[in-house]
């Protein structure tokens, strides 16, 4: 294990932590706007997230993992959901996710130790795993219109034009690309992540 360096959070290619942690609750209702209004600011399930597995990583593509491997943020089986994602640190420690919202939460709420070597998420259109560090995420916020099984999630696309096309067809909200509605993973901060996993994230 490498010696801890200085803290730098909320950047994809910043340093993240080492160890073993997995959320025990599902994603549904994790957004700060989900559930009873009295619980809107309840983030009792919030924590700092760390890698949950160690792999032999080879550059060039995503890694394989067992069907029972659980999301590092919410604890749900990652392969049972259509938003499967994963990332690996330079030291070989890795984490998998059942949704892009959980990938966001891990990215902004982790302790530093080893930089991220690579990350992948599921393209919303093709359902293929794509490079998350080069993906274009559409930041929708209308949870009722989204009707996502695991709680509202951003919409990742490999190609920006596909993200723009989705946004043009999204009638639930008056959103445009010029409003920073399409972002890269490096742009994701705590404020953005809280849209999708508010109760899984600690207060600033």
Secondary structure, DSSP 8 states (H G I E B T S, - for coil): ---------S-TTSEE--S-----S-STT-STTSS-GGGTT--TT---B---EE----TTS-----TT-B-TTT-SBGGGSTT-EEEEETTSEEEEESSHHHHHHHHHSB--SEEEEEEEEE-TTT--EEETTS-EEE----HHHH--TTS---EEESSHHHHHHHHHH--SS---GGGT-EE-GGG--HHHHHHHHGGGS---
